[in-house]
Every structure is written in C-alpha cells, then in structure tokens.
Amino acid sequence: MKLTRTRAAILAAAMATGVGGAMAAPAQAAPTAETTQTAPAAQDRADRRSYYGSIAFNPLTLAVGYSNDASSMYWAQRGGMNRCQRYSKAWQCRTVVSVRNGCASLAIKYDSKGRPVRYATAYGRYKDSTISLARKRAGKYGMSNVRTRAYLCTTRYY
C-alpha cells in the first residue's frame, strides 16, 4: 500500500510540473504521408540556398554579358561569358565580377570625346550602394562622364 501511494504521488507531481506529460497524453496515431512535414533543419537548408551571378565585359567593344541566379559560380561565369561572346570576339571577353547572394555592378568612365577611359566593378549586399561604389571607383579623379554599364542582383537568402 505504501508503494502504491508513493507511485501515485510521483505521478501526480510529474503531471503537475509537466515532466510526465507524455505519459498522461492520449495516444496519437502514427504519422501518415499527409501529416508529415519537412524537418525544420532540412527546410532551413533549402531556404539558405545560394544564388550566383556574374558580369563579363569586353573592354574593346564595351559588350557586356551577365548571368543571374545560377546554381554555382562556374555556371554563372560561363553564362556571363557566353552572353558577352554573342556580341564581341570570344578572346576579348573576361569575367570582371562575380557574386553570391548579393549585387554586382560595372561602371565606365568616358573622356570628353566619349571614349572609354576606365572601368570599375563593385559587389555588395544592396543595389544602390553597389552601383554607387562602382561609379565612385570608375570616376577616381572626378565623377563627370561616369555611367553604369550593367548591374545585377541575385535572389538572396541569408
């Protein structure tokens, strides 16, 4: 009798504190395919997917090609090069900036006769600051005649 009262006291105390809630909870049916959900860890990995972008540029013809939201850096650079090569000679295009989950920009400074003098790139998290930084770098000694040639922003998940 003493043993029965002790077990009852332990069970009552556990239910009051919530420790033994699993014992007192009603039995649940086994999960089916309709009721199962993706595990939180797997869902977080899917949400944190990386997106890549790249800008390729030909300084002689000013042709630009870019690739956005590629699955890897390789495919982003290759896509940018392929698009640049459509408009200019293949050996003159080069990848000038690549980015993962962010923005990239290319700016060109022109002289007073409209000829390109210098180009600069930038990458960052936000479009406006990236464009501003590329323009600032291209117009190193003055911001006159600096134009943004290309920019891109990937789909971002942090």
Phi and psi in degrees as GROMACS dihedral restraints (atoms count N, CA, C in turn):
[ dihedral_restraints ]
;  ai    aj    ak    al  type     phi  dphi    fc
    3     4     5     6     1   -61.6    20    10
    4     5     6     7     1   -39.4    20    10
    6     7     8     9     1   -64.6    20    10
    7     8     9    10     1   -38.8    20    10
    9    10    11    12     1   -67.0    20    10
   10    11    12    13     1   -41.4    20    10
   12    13    14    15     1   -66.5    20    10
   13    14    15    16     1   -36.4    20    10
   15    16    17    18     1   -66.3    20    10
   16    17    18    19     1   -44.9    20    10
   18    19    20    21     1   -63.2    20    10
   19    20    21    22     1   -39.6    20    10
   21    22    23    24     1   -65.3    20    10
   22    23    24    25     1   -39.2    20    10
   24    25    26    27     1   -66.6    20    10
   25    26    27    28     1   -40.4    20    10
   27    28    29    30     1   -65.8    20    10
   28    29    30    31     1   -44.3    20    10
   30    31    32    33     1   -62.9    20    10
   31    32    33    34     1   -41.9    20    10
   33    34    35    36     1   -65.9    20    10
   34    35    36    37     1   -40.2    20    10
   36    37    38    39     1   -68.3    20    10
   37    38    39    40     1   -38.9    20    10
   39    40    41    42     1   -66.3    20    10
   40    41    42    43     1   -39.6    20    10
   42    43    44    45     1   -68.8    20    10
   43    44    45    46     1   -33.9    20    10
   45    46    47    48     1   -69.9    20    10
   46    47    48    49     1   -36.5    20    10
   48    49    50    51     1   -88.4    20    10
   49    50    51    52     1   -12.3    20    10
   51    52    53    54     1    90.3    20    10
   52    53    54    55     1     1.5    20    10
   54    55    56    57     1   -70.7    20    10
   55    56    57    58     1   -41.7    20    10
   57    58    59    60     1   -96.8    20    10
   58    59    60    61     1    25.7    20    10
   60    61    62    63     1   -60.8    20    10
   61    62    63    64     1   -28.5    20    10
   63    64    65    66     1   -69.6    20    10
   64    65    66    67     1   -30.9    20    10
   66    67    68    69     1   -72.9    20    10
   67    68    69    70     1   -35.5    20    10
   69    70    71    72     1   -89.0    20    10
   70    71    72    73     1   -12.7    20    10
   72    73    74    75     1   -72.3    20    10
   73    74    75    76     1   147.3    20    10
   75    76    77    78     1   -67.8    20    10
   76    77    78    79     1   151.6    20    10
   78    79    80    81     1   -66.9    20    10
   79    80    81    82     1   138.7    20    10
   81    82    83    84     1  -107.4    20    10
   82    83    84    85     1   152.0    20    10
   84    85    86    87     1   -71.9    20    10
   85    86    87    88     1   154.9    20    10
   87    88    89    90     1   -63.6    20    10
   88    89    90    91     1   141.0    20    10
   90    91    92    93     1   -65.9    20    10
   91    92    93    94     1   140.1    20    10
   93    94    95    96     1  -104.7    20    10
   94    95    96    97     1   177.4    20    10
   96    97    98    99     1   -64.1    20    10
   97    98    99   100     1   -29.7    20    10
   99   100   101   102     1   -75.5    20    10
  100   101   102   103     1   -31.8    20    10
  102   103   104   105     1   -93.1    20    10
  103   104   105   106     1   -14.6    20    10
  105   106   107   108     1   -75.6    20    10
  106   107   108   109     1   142.3    20    10
  108   109   110   111     1  -119.0    20    10
  109   110   111   112     1   163.8    20    10
  111   112   113   114     1   -65.1    20    10
  112   113   114   115     1   138.8    20    10
  114   115   116   117     1   -61.5    20    10
  115   116   117   118     1   143.7    20    10
  117   118   119   120     1   -58.1    20    10
  118   119   120   121     1   -37.4    20    10
  120   121   122   123     1   -65.7    20    10
  121   122   123   124     1   -41.5    20    10
  123   124   125   126     1   -67.3    20    10
  124   125   126   127     1   -37.3    20    10
  126   127   128   129     1   -68.0    20    10
  127   128   129   130     1   -38.8    20    10
  129   130   131   132     1   -62.6    20    10
  130   131   132   133     1   -40.7    20    10
  132   133   134   135     1   -64.0    20    10
  133   134   135   136     1   -39.2    20    10
  135   136   137   138     1   -67.5    20    10
  136   137   138   139     1   -36.1    20    10
  138   139   140   141     1   -72.4    20    10
  139   140   141   142     1   -26.1    20    10
  141   142   143   144     1   -92.5    20    10
  142   143   144   145     1    31.2    20    10
  144   145   146   147     1   -66.0    20    10
  145   146   147   148     1   144.2    20    10
  147   148   149   150     1   -94.3    20    10
  148   149   150   151     1   138.2    20    10
  150   151   152   153     1  -119.9    20    10
  151   152   153   154     1   138.5    20    10
  153   154   155   156     1  -119.6    20    10
  154   155   156   157     1   148.4    20    10
  156   157   158   159     1  -141.1    20    10
  157   158   159   160     1   156.2    20    10
  159   160   161   162     1  -152.1    20    10
  160   161   162   163     1   145.4    20    10
  162   163   164   165     1  -119.6    20    10
  163   164   165   166     1   126.9    20    10
  165   166   167   168     1  -109.8    20    10
  166   167   168   169     1   147.9    20    10
  168   169   170   171     1  -144.4    20    10
  169   170   171   172     1   140.3    20    10
  171   172   173   174     1  -109.3    20    10
  172   173   174   175     1   109.0    20    10
  174   175   176   177     1   -68.6    20    10
  175   176   177   178     1   -18.7    20    10
  177   178   179   180     1   -82.3    20    10
  178   179   180   181     1   -42.1    20    10
  180   181   182   183     1  -103.7    20    10
  181   182   183   184     1    -6.1    20    10
  183   184   185   186     1    63.5    20    10
  184   185   186   187     1    21.5    20    10
  186   187   188   189     1   -73.5    20    10
  187   188   189   190     1   141.5    20    10
  189   190   191   192     1  -127.9    20    10
  190   191   192   193     1   140.5    20    10
  192   193   194   195     1  -134.9    20    10
  193   194   195   196     1   142.2    20    10
  195   196   197   198     1  -140.8    20    10
  196   197   198   199     1   157.0    20    10
  198   199   200   201     1  -131.1    20    10
  199   200   201   202     1   139.6    20    10
  201   202   203   204     1  -132.6    20    10
  202   203   204   205     1   143.7    20    10
  204   205   206   207     1    58.6    20    10
  205   206   207   208     1    42.7    20    10
  207   208   209   210     1   -81.0    20    10
  208   209   210   211     1   162.0    20    10
  210   211   212   213     1   -82.2    20    10
  211   212   213   214     1   -17.2    20    10
  213   214   215   216     1  -149.4    20    10
  214   215   216   217     1   165.4    20    10
  216   217   218   219     1   -65.1    20    10
  217   218   219   220     1   -36.7    20    10
  219   220   221   222     1   -58.8    20    10
  220   221   222   223     1   -49.2    20    10
  222   223   224   225     1   -69.4    20    10
  223   224   225   226     1   -30.7    20    10
  225   226   227   228     1   -66.8    20    10
  226   227   228   229     1   -46.4    20    10
  228   229   230   231     1   -66.4    20    10
  229   230   231   232     1   -40.0    20    10
  231   232   233   234     1   -65.0    20    10
  232   233   234   235     1   -42.4    20    10
  234   235   236   237     1   -63.4    20    10
  235   236   237   238     1   -41.7    20    10
  237   238   239   240     1   -63.7    20    10
  238   239   240   241     1   -42.5    20    10
  240   241   242   243     1   -64.2    20    10
  241   242   243   244     1   -43.4    20    10
  243   244   245   246     1   -60.7    20    10
  244   245   246   247     1   -41.5    20    10
  246   247   248   249     1   -70.2    20    10
  247   248   249   250     1   -36.1    20    10
  249   250   251   252     1   -66.8    20    10
  250   251   252   253     1   -40.0    20    10
  252   253   254   255     1   -69.1    20    10
  253   254   255   256     1   -20.9    20    10
  255   256   257   258     1   -63.1    20    10
  256   257   258   259     1   -30.8    20    10
  258   259   260   261     1  -106.4    20    10
  259   260   261   262     1    -2.9    20    10
  261   262   263   264     1  -153.5    20    10
  262   263   264   265     1  -179.5    20    10
  264   265   266   267     1   -71.5    20    10
  265   266   267   268     1   141.3    20    10
  267   268   269   270     1   -61.3    20    10
  268   269   270   271     1   -39.2    20    10
  270   271   272   273     1   -78.2    20    10
  271   272   273   274     1    -8.6    20    10
  273   274   275   276     1   -97.2    20    10
  274   275   276   277     1   -15.2    20    10
  276   277   278   279     1   -77.9    20    10
  277   278   279   280     1   145.6    20    10
  279   280   281   282     1  -148.6    20    10
  280   281   282   283     1   148.9    20    10
  282   283   284   285     1   -75.3    20    10
  283   284   285   286     1   122.6    20    10
  285   286   287   288     1  -104.0    20    10
  286   287   288   289     1   -25.8    20    10
  288   289   290   291     1  -155.3    20    10
  289   290   291   292     1   139.8    20    10
  291   292   293   294     1  -131.5    20    10
  292   293   294   295     1   153.5    20    10
  294   295   296   297     1  -147.8    20    10
  295   296   297   298     1   151.1    20    10
  297   298   299   300     1  -122.3    20    10
  298   299   300   301     1   123.4    20    10
  300   301   302   303     1    51.6    20    10
  301   302   303   304     1    55.0    20    10
  303   304   305   306     1  -168.7    20    10
  304   305   306   307     1  -155.7    20    10
  306   307   308   309     1  -123.9    20    10
  307   308   309   310     1   152.0    20    10
  309   310   311   312     1  -136.8    20    10
  310   311   312   313     1   152.0    20    10
  312   313   314   315     1  -146.0    20    10
  313   314   315   316     1   150.5    20    10
  315   316   317   318     1  -129.6    20    10
  316   317   318   319     1   125.9    20    10
  318   319   320   321     1  -124.9    20    10
  319   320   321   322     1   148.3    20    10
  321   322   323   324     1  -127.0    20    10
  322   323   324   325     1   136.7    20    10
  324   325   326   327     1  -102.1    20    10
  325   326   327   328     1   134.5    20    10
  327   328   329   330     1  -111.6    20    10
  328   329   330   331     1   150.0    20    10
  330   331   332   333     1   -82.7    20    10
  331   332   333   334     1  -175.4    20    10
  333   334   335   336     1   -67.4    20    10
  334   335   336   337     1   -18.6    20    10
  336   337   338   339     1   -96.3    20    10
  337   338   339   340     1     5.7    20    10
  339   340   341   342     1    85.5    20    10
  340   341   342   343     1    13.7    20    10
  342   343   344   345     1   -92.7    20    10
  343   344   345   346     1   140.7    20    10
  345   346   347   348     1   -68.6    20    10
  346   347   348   349     1   134.7    20    10
  348   349   350   351     1  -109.3    20    10
  349   350   351   352     1   -44.0    20    10
  351   352   353   354     1  -150.8    20    10
  352   353   354   355     1   149.2    20    10
  354   355   356   357     1  -128.8    20    10
  355   356   357   358     1   155.6    20    10
  357   358   359   360     1  -146.9    20    10
  358   359   360   361     1   153.9    20    10
  360   361   362   363     1  -124.8    20    10
  361   362   363   364     1   163.5    20    10
  363   364   365   366     1  -154.8    20    10
  364   365   366   367     1   155.5    20    10
  366   367   368   369     1  -141.0    20    10
  367   368   369   370     1   153.5    20    10
  369   370   371   372     1  -175.6    20    10
  370   371   372   373     1  -164.6    20    10
  372   373   374   375     1   -88.4    20    10
  373   374   375   376     1   -31.3    20    10
  375   376   377   378     1  -122.6    20    10
  376   377   378   379     1   147.3    20    10
  378   379   380   381     1   -62.5    20    10
  379   380   381   382     1   -52.2    20    10
  381   382   383   384     1   -62.2    20    10
  382   383   384   385     1   -44.7    20    10
  384   385   386   387     1   -68.7    20    10
  385   386   387   388     1   -33.3    20    10
  387   388   389   390     1   -68.6    20    10
  388   389   390   391     1   -44.9    20    10
  390   391   392   393     1   -62.9    20    10
  391   392   393   394     1   -43.2    20    10
  393   394   395   396     1   -61.9    20    10
  394   395   396   397     1   -42.1    20    10
  396   397   398   399     1   -67.1    20    10
  397   398   399   400     1   -40.9    20    10
  399   400   401   402     1   -63.8    20    10
  400   401   402   403     1   -41.9    20    10
  402   403   404   405     1   -64.9    20    10
  403   404   405   406     1   -39.1    20    10
  405   406   407   408     1   -65.3    20    10
  406   407   408   409     1   -41.5    20    10
  408   409   410   411     1   -68.0    20    10
  409   410   411   412     1   -38.6    20    10
  411   412   413   414     1   -69.4    20    10
  412   413   414   415     1   -38.6    20    10
  414   415   416   417     1   -93.9    20    10
  415   416   417   418     1    48.4    20    10
  417   418   419   420     1   -47.9    20    10
  418   419   420   421     1   -41.7    20    10
  420   421   422   423     1  -110.5    20    10
  421   422   423   424     1    15.5    20    10
  423   424   425   426     1   160.9    20    10
  424   425   426   427     1   140.6    20    10
  426   427   428   429     1   -92.1    20    10
  427   428   429   430     1     3.9    20    10
  429   430   431   432     1   -73.9    20    10
  430   431   432   433     1   144.2    20    10
  432   433   434   435     1    61.2    20    10
  433   434   435   436     1    35.6    20    10
  435   436   437   438     1  -108.2    20    10
  436   437   438   439     1   127.1    20    10
  438   439   440   441     1  -127.9    20    10
  439   440   441   442     1   145.1    20    10
  441   442   443   444     1   -78.9    20    10
  442   443   444   445     1   123.5    20    10
  444   445   446   447     1   -90.5    20    10
  445   446   447   448     1   -39.4    20    10
  447   448   449   450     1  -158.2    20    10
  448   449   450   451     1   150.9    20    10
  450   451   452   453     1  -151.0    20    10
  451   452   453   454     1   158.2    20    10
  453   454   455   456     1  -149.8    20    10
  454   455   456   457     1   152.5    20    10
  456   457   458   459     1  -132.5    20    10
  457   458   459   460     1   129.4    20    10
  459   460   461   462     1   -82.7    20    10
  460   461   462   463     1   166.2    20    10
  462   463   464   465     1   -70.5    20    10
  463   464   465   466     1   122.6    20    10
  465   466   467   468     1  -110.0    20    10
  466   467   468   469     1   132.8    20    10
  468   469   470   471     1  -131.4    20    10
  469   470   471   472     1   123.7    20    10
